[in-house]
Amino acid sequence: MFNWFRKKKTPEEALEYADNMMNKGLSGMFMKGLVPKEHRDQINHSLSAAKNAQLAATGAAPLVATAVVVSIADTGKLVNFDPMVVLVLDVTETSGSSYQTTMETLVSKLQIPRPGDRIGLAHHPVNPSELIYMGLLS
């Protein structure tokens, strides 16, 4: 019930547990009944960003592009005290194609990119046409 005497969950298990509590079973039904859709969408977006950040931190996704940060804007949202930001990027893929794009992503409060910084990008595992933030490159 309260999980007092169980082993601690890994970060992956904790995110999966939060997703299940939010969207499945009896607790998901209560969330749909009590929490407005706008707020549920924000929670699910934050869970998705945290899963992407976790995937990037483990190095499970290969680097497919680099980008130079053109500008950065704070969204005002926090996930575990790390900020969600909107990045405007000049992207150069490993194939050689270049373009400019905008992405909203979770960044570490210890490594917030600045204009001019180079970052790594990978393909999203579920949606390969979408890129995810992998962190600053040295």
Buried (B, 14 or more C-beta within 10 A) or exposed (E): EEEEEEEEEEBEEEBBEBBEBBBEEEEBEEBEEEBEEEEBEEBEBBBBBBBBBBBBEEEEBEBBBBBBBBEBEEEEBEBEEBBBBEBBBBBBBEEEEEEEBEBBBBBEEEEBBEEEBBBBBBBBEEEEEEBBBBBBEE
